[in-house]
Amino acid sequence: MKLVSSIALAAAIMVGTATTATADGHAEASAEAPIPGPEQDPYIWLEEARSDEALAWVDAENTRTLGVLEADPRFETLKGEALAIFDSEDRIPFVSFRPDGLYNFWQDKDNPKGLVRRTTLESYKTDDPEWETVLDVDALAAADGMEWVYKGSSCLPTAMNRCMIALSDGGEDATIMREFDMATGEFIDGGFELPEKSQGGVSWLDEDTLLVGRDFGNGTVTDSDYPFTTRLWKRGTDLADAPELFRGASTDVSAGAYLMRDSDDVIHARLGYRSLSFHEREWAVEKDGEWLVLDLPKKASPYGIVDGHVLFSTDVDWEVDGQTFPADSLVAADLEEWKADPNGATKTLVWAPQQRQTKRGGAITAGGLYVGLLDDVVGKVLRFNFADGAWVNEEVDLPGNSTVGIAASSDDSEQIMYTVTSFLEPTTLYYADSNEAPEVLKTSPARFDATGLDVEQHEAISADGTAIPYFIVKPEGMEMDGSTAVLMSGYGGFQVPRLPGYMGSTGKLWLERGGAYVLANLRGGGEFGPGWHQTAIRENKQRTWDDFIAVAEDLTTRGYTSPSHLGIQGGSQGGLLVGTAITQRPELFGAAIVQIPLFDMLRFHLIGRGASWIGEYGDPRIPEQRAWIDGYSPYQMIQEGVDYPTPFLWASTADDRTHPAHARKGAARFKEQGHDYYYFEDTVGGHSGGVDNEQRAKIQALQYVYLMQQLMDE
């Protein structure tokens, strides 16, 4: 496993007892702040995702909302346009490299749940590749009588011929896992199987041994509902008898063990991690039969093995051996020296960011390290090698002024693929082998008419004087009289960047009908590196909300739009963002789509997997931190007699991450206080919304009908 592209750590800490923050951000015991209970909150019953009472409430709300939005004569047209894009046969089939070919997961009108399929590189380069079906998820779901959603696979190096297939019931994060033979296209009779739904995953030690992190019962999941133990499971033995390899603590967000492999799939170390919070983790390496804690900053992690060196990435300044490596750096140590003395090996700088630069993903091939880079929100890729005793890098020759990403890479060769995209230019897929110049492999057809549209970038000044950049996609020469319907989006959390990308369905359903679109690059996100994120978390989270409000004000001041024509949209953390915006400055907005949101921030640690995000927001049980959250929690901020824009809240019953209770309770609170609102809940789909193209198209159409009614109709 190449750590740079394979480890996805679970999110933050939930402390088992009442705590208070110390100067270094950790916790000590103190008196608890009261958390709202049934006497203070009449809608706690909506936190039961599938209770009869809650589902009856959902059914009534869906009937009311669909009765209005689906009755709009534009709905079927919008849905049809979205579905045509989602089902289009000429969209790029993105792939991953494996020894037996290029693999793709594909969904269309004939295969709504999807196909795992493969082809050869030679065939993939043609306009009409020949695909071999490996796993038909629709057929499997029909045979099992389940609503299976494919959630990926973990495969045995080096052949990758045996895989643990992850399947979700209806789209939730929890999965079952079964061993599958990629050569025969069959599940292995008597093979490894994890039949109980759980978070966590597996990795292969060898053909007959798995490292398994799951809910093993008897208190083996954290307070955030993620595993904190890893077992070594031998084929033919009972998982319950498998010896424990690594253990964290119930107060961690999650904990687990992984194998550090090089590009030849040689295992060099067993690594263990404990996520102490969403943004902090402690790493250990197994040495001489014991777990040795690595002397790394809590916001640093192993990055992978390249050219005989082990690499680390740090999100904070790292002082070691008389050196200071700046935040967002890549740092290296000689692999053999590190294996002999993990905490004493000499560290050297591989790369450090310049002003307004940050790393964005990476890949390790047989011959080098490729790192995506954001340079003032413009994408680049750098190729790194260790040559003549020094680290060198060069920029890959890709188009500029675009969003650039690494789409796929090969472990056992120098093959790599890149994506290049922008708001108005369809995505292009590039391919390269070794150091040759990347060549265009595939280009997505245009999905909307971009004639007469242009893109501008501006800055708004936030409440504390910070300049907040944003993009606007708009008609050329539009009247600056505030009459244009604008849809504004943002995120501003968890160091996740929001970047320009081809607009596809938004272009077809919104821009073609005269609307404009704004993407705001808010603090709390990752557009400018770890500092851009860390300046707007916990006690400073209000800065994110201030940034969003500042962009809205700037749009109105410049005359791009006016409050009655300005709509906002966001999901998850972005749903919380929209909720704070309309409860703090309702007069600025004419519409608000609050999708799969966080909303009740005084009970978020008790709902779904909310406890994992205390590192981002703080702990409402701690009086001091409760005060941060109490000032913005949208659910509690909704008041009678305020002129809010009519919001459209939607969620998924199967979302076991943020949980539909947030959106449900928000809708119930709007109703209680006498405000107009819409609420829709998809019964499947998980945290990402619809699980097939039909569902995705329906949700798109509902949202754009709503926006047109609120912002465009007289």
PyMOL commands that set and color helices and strands:
alter all, ss='L'
color gray80, all
select helices_A, chain A and resi 3-6+44-47+52-69+75-87+121-124+137-144+239-241+335-340+505-509+511-513+530-534+538-540+542-558+563-565+573-584+586-588+604-606+610-617+623-630+634-637+661-672+686-688+693-712
alter helices_A, ss='H'
color red, helices_A
select strands_A, chain A and resi 19-21+27-29+96-98+101-108+111-119+132-136+148-155+162-169+175-181+186-187+193-198+202-206+209-212+229-234+244-247+254-261+267-277+280-287+290-293+300-306+309-314+318-320+323-325+330-334+348-351+357-364+369-375+378-387+390-395+403-409+415-421+428-433+439-443+453-461+467-475+486-489+516-520+566-572+591-597+647-652+678-682
alter strands_A, ss='S'
color yellow, strands_A
deselect
rebuild
show_as cartoon
